Amino acid sequence: MKKIISIILAAVMLTAALTLTACTEKETAPEQIRVLTLMGPTGMGMAKLINDSKNTENAVKYEFTVATAPDQVSAQVIKGDFEIAAVPVNLAAVLYNKTEGAVQVAGVNTLGVLYMLETGDTVKSVADLKGKTIYATGQGANPEYTLRYILAKNGIDPDKDVTIEFLSEHAELAAKMASGDVTLGMLPEPNVTSVLLNNKDAHIALDLNKEWKNVSGTDMVMGCIIVNKKFAEEHPSALKKFLEDYKASVDFVNGNVDEASAMIEAAGIIPKAAVAKKALPNCNIVLITGKDMKQPVSDMIKVLFEAEPKSVGGKLPDEAFYYVK
């Protein structure tokens, strides 16, 4: 009898121990997820999510911050002030290297947003750029390396066959094109739209996103979603839910331009809804996750690395860079 009681007690204790272990290992839901994004196309797909977070009670509270410059994003992500951030793809690689793998890319959220604008009618193809002076922004960043890559792949030496004049601010170049002081320039959205709204002679001569795909065989990737690795490991369900909510927001923004434009202005992502409305179709807002996002991100980073290793943090990220679940 004593032996039977001992066996029963041992079984009860084992069951209790297993139950306790299961409870301690069970994922706990975070009370808040801090999300950081940049102004411009990188943040446009988030507009509905930002709007809904203010107007509904969710089990998990999203706290959004819209930053004005990549430097601001870098400092705060490195400090660990945010669980999730929307950033340029090269900055994701830089942050991965700087933090020794503390962040991962969880999805592509913005494809190409670069366009060649002209107030004349001389540029019909990339070949027509040979011998011309091109005004541009983004020196030492994605836009410069993208332009140089496209030119080189079309047989144009970017150092000898064209003259590239860089201005420091998108708004400055947009103003010069709007006034007619510059007749040929490369700009990202929504600055492209600003020019088109203010200069009736200006038009899109080349969609550089299509030109990129023609020579690379893959989509141009400009923006992505990164996640704090520790957060991703501890709260995979919360991250999955965020990505689902983000995808729903992207679908709404692309399918309901009028409402989305008002939300984009209200969130401070683009100052004017009218500009956001006209720019949205050219901003290529998406959410591509899992295995589907690895190849385009990898291809983009390789091109940037070959052009200037510093642009991606000095070395190519390894496989742990990609959050694939």
C-alpha positions in Angstrom: 0.0 0.0 0.0 2.8 2.4 0.9 4.5 1.6 -2.4 1.3 2.5 -4.3 0.9 5.7 -2.4 4.6 6.6 -3.1 4.0 5.9 -6.8 0.9 8.1 -6.8 2.7 10.9 -5.0 5.6 10.7 -7.4 3.2 10.9 -10.4 1.4 13.9 -8.9 4.7 15.7 -8.3 5.9 15.0 -11.8 2.7 16.3 -13.3 3.0 19.5 -11.2 6.6 19.9 -12.3 5.7 19.5 -16.0 2.8 21.9 -15.6 5.0 24.5 -13.9 7.6 24.1 -16.7 5.0 24.5 -19.4 3.7 27.7 -17.7 7.2 29.2 -17.4 7.9 28.4 -21.1 4.5 29.7 -22.3 4.8 32.9 -24.4 3.6 36.0 -22.6 1.9 38.8 -24.6 3.7 42.2 -24.5 1.7 45.1 -23.1 3.1 47.5 -25.7 5.0 47.3 -29.0 7.0 50.4 -29.9 7.1 51.0 -33.7 9.3 53.6 -35.4 9.0 54.7 -39.0 10.4 57.4 -41.3 8.5 60.1 -43.0 7.9 59.4 -46.7 7.1 56.2 -48.6 8.8 54.0 -45.9 6.0 54.9 -43.5 3.0 55.2 -45.9 1.8 51.6 -45.6 1.5 52.0 -41.8 -1.0 54.8 -42.0 -4.2 52.7 -41.4 -2.5 50.8 -38.6 -1.5 54.1 -36.9 -5.0 55.5 -37.4 -6.6 52.3 -36.0 -4.3 52.2 -33.0 -5.6 55.6 -31.9 -9.3 54.7 -32.3 -9.6 51.1 -31.1 -8.8 49.1 -28.0 -6.5 46.2 -28.9 -5.1 43.5 -26.6 -1.6 44.8 -27.6 -1.0 48.5 -27.8 1.0 49.8 -30.6 3.0 53.0 -29.9 4.1 54.8 -33.1 6.8 57.3 -33.7 7.4 59.0 -37.0 11.0 60.1 -37.4 12.3 62.7 -39.9 15.8 61.4 -40.6 17.6 58.0 -40.8 20.2 59.2 -38.2 17.4 59.6 -35.6 16.2 56.0 -36.4 19.7 54.6 -36.1 20.4 56.0 -32.6 17.1 54.9 -31.2 17.2 51.4 -32.6 20.7 50.9 -31.4 19.7 52.0 -27.9 16.8 49.4 -28.0 14.1 52.0 -27.8 11.9 50.2 -30.3 10.8 46.7 -31.0 10.0 47.3 -34.6 11.1 49.9 -37.2 10.6 50.7 -40.9 13.9 51.7 -42.4 15.8 51.9 -45.7 17.2 48.5 -46.6 20.8 49.5 -46.5 20.3 51.0 -43.0 18.9 47.6 -41.9 22.2 46.0 -42.9 24.2 48.7 -41.1 22.2 48.3 -37.9 22.6 44.5 -38.1 26.3 44.9 -38.3 26.5 47.6 -35.7 24.4 45.7 -33.1 26.2 42.4 -33.9 22.9 40.8 -35.0 20.5 42.3 -32.5 18.0 43.2 -35.3 16.6 41.2 -38.1 14.7 42.1 -41.3 11.2 40.7 -41.1 9.8 42.0 -44.4 10.1 44.3 -47.4 7.7 47.2 -47.2 8.7 49.5 -50.0 10.0 48.7 -53.5 11.5 51.3 -55.9 10.5 54.9 -55.5 13.1 56.5 -57.8 12.2 58.3 -61.1 14.0 60.3 -63.7 12.2 63.6 -64.4 12.6 65.8 -67.4 11.1 69.1 -68.6 12.2 68.5 -72.1 11.6 65.5 -74.4 15.0 64.0 -75.0 15.1 61.0 -72.7 13.3 57.9 -73.9 15.7 55.3 -72.6 18.7 55.0 -70.3 20.9 55.2 -73.4 19.7 58.8 -73.9 21.3 59.9 -70.6 24.8 59.6 -72.1 26.4 63.0 -72.4 23.9 64.7 -70.2 24.0 66.4 -66.8 21.8 64.7 -64.3 20.9 66.4 -61.0 20.2 64.0 -58.1 20.0 63.6 -54.4 21.1 60.8 -52.1 24.9 61.0 -52.6 26.6 58.2 -50.7 23.3 56.4 -50.2 20.8 54.1 -52.1 19.9 56.6 -54.8 23.5 57.2 -55.9 24.4 53.6 -56.0 21.2 52.6 -57.7 21.7 55.2 -60.5 25.4 54.2 -61.0 24.4 50.6 -61.2 21.7 51.2 -63.8 24.0 53.4 -65.9 26.9 50.9 -65.8 24.7 48.0 -66.7 23.5 49.9 -69.7 27.0 50.5 -70.9 27.3 54.1 -69.6 30.3 55.0 -67.4 28.8 57.1 -64.6 32.2 58.8 -64.1 32.9 59.6 -67.7 29.8 59.5 -69.9 27.5 61.6 -67.7 27.8 64.4 -65.2 26.0 63.8 -61.9 25.4 66.9 -59.8 24.3 66.1 -56.3 22.1 68.4 -54.1 21.8 67.7 -50.4 18.0 67.8 -50.1 15.2 66.2 -52.1 13.1 69.4 -51.5 15.8 71.6 -52.9 16.0 69.6 -56.2 12.2 69.4 -56.4 12.0 73.2 -56.1 14.6 73.7 -58.8 12.8 71.4 -61.1 9.4 72.9 -60.3 10.8 76.4 -61.2 12.5 75.1 -64.4 16.1 75.8 -63.2 16.9 72.1 -63.6 15.6 70.2 -66.6 16.8 66.7 -65.8 16.8 65.2 -62.3 16.4 62.0 -60.4 14.1 62.1 -57.4 12.1 59.8 -55.1 8.4 60.0 -54.4 6.7 62.0 -53.0 9.1 64.7 -54.3 8.4 63.5 -57.9 4.7 64.4 -57.3 5.6 67.8 -55.9 7.4 68.6 -59.2 4.6 67.3 -61.4 2.1 69.4 -59.5 4.1 72.6 -59.8 5.5 72.3 -63.3 3.2 71.4 -66.2 6.2 70.8 -68.5 7.8 68.2 -66.2 7.1 64.5 -66.7 8.5 61.1 -65.7 11.0 60.2 -68.4 12.2 56.9 -66.8 10.8 54.6 -64.2 14.1 53.6 -62.5 12.4 50.8 -60.7 11.6 49.1 -64.0 15.1 49.9 -65.3 16.6 48.3 -62.2 14.6 45.1 -62.8 15.6 45.1 -66.5 19.3 44.8 -65.6 19.2 43.0 -62.2 16.3 40.5 -62.7 15.0 41.4 -59.3 12.8 44.1 -57.7 14.5 47.2 -56.3 14.1 47.2 -52.6 14.2 50.6 -50.8 12.5 50.0 -47.4 12.0 47.1 -45.0 10.6 46.2 -41.6 13.2 45.3 -38.9 12.6 43.7 -35.6 14.5 43.5 -32.3 15.8 39.9 -32.3 15.2 39.4 -28.6 11.6 40.6 -29.0 11.1 38.2 -32.0 12.4 35.3 -30.0 10.3 36.0 -26.9 7.1 37.2 -28.7 6.7 35.4 -32.0 2.9 35.5 -31.8 2.9 39.2 -31.2 5.2 39.7 -34.2 3.1 37.5 -36.4 0.0 39.6 -35.4 1.8 42.8 -36.1 2.8 41.6 -39.6 -0.8 40.6 -40.2 -2.1 44.0 -39.1 0.6 45.7 -41.2 -0.4 43.7 -44.3 -4.0 44.7 -43.8 -2.9 48.3 -43.5 -0.9 48.1 -46.7 -3.9 46.6 -48.6 -6.1 49.4 -47.3 -3.7 52.1 -48.3 -3.3 50.7 -51.8 -7.0 50.2 -52.3 -8.5 53.3 -50.6 -6.3 56.2 -51.8 -8.5 59.0 -50.7 -9.0 57.8 -47.1 -5.4 56.6 -46.9 -4.0 60.0 -48.0 -5.9 61.8 -45.2 -4.5 59.2 -42.7 -1.0 59.7 -44.1 -1.2 63.5 -43.5 -2.8 63.0 -40.1 0.1 60.7 -39.1 2.7 63.2 -40.2 4.2 60.8 -42.8 3.7 63.2 -45.7 2.6 66.9 -45.0 -0.1 67.1 -47.5 -2.9 64.6 -48.4 -3.1 65.9 -51.9 0.6 65.0 -52.5 0.2 61.6 -50.9 -2.9 60.8 -53.0 -1.1 61.5 -56.3 2.2 59.9 -55.1 0.7 56.6 -53.8 0.5 54.7 -57.1 4.2 55.3 -57.7 5.4 54.4 -54.2 5.2 50.6 -54.5 4.0 50.0 -51.0 4.0 46.3 -50.2 4.6 43.8 -47.4 6.7 40.8 -48.5 7.7 38.4 -45.7 9.4 35.0 -45.2 11.3 33.3 -48.0 9.9 35.7 -50.6 11.7 38.7 -49.2 15.1 37.1 -48.9 16.2 37.1 -52.5 15.3 40.8 -53.4 16.8 42.1 -50.1 20.0 40.0 -50.6 20.4 41.1 -54.2 19.9 44.8 -53.3 22.4 44.7 -50.5 25.0 42.9 -52.7 24.8 45.7 -55.2 25.2 48.3 -52.5 28.1 46.4 -51.0 29.9 46.2 -54.3 29.4 49.9 -54.9 30.4 51.0 -51.4 30.9 48.5 -48.5 30.3 51.2 -45.9 26.7 51.7 -47.2 25.7 48.3 -45.6 28.0 48.5 -42.6 31.2 47.1 -44.1 30.2 43.5 -44.6 27.4 41.5 -46.1 24.9 40.2 -43.5 24.7 36.5 -42.9 21.6 34.2 -42.9 20.7 35.2 -39.4 19.8 38.7 -40.8 16.6 37.3 -42.2 13.6 36.6 -39.9 11.9 33.7 -41.7 9.1 31.9 -39.9 
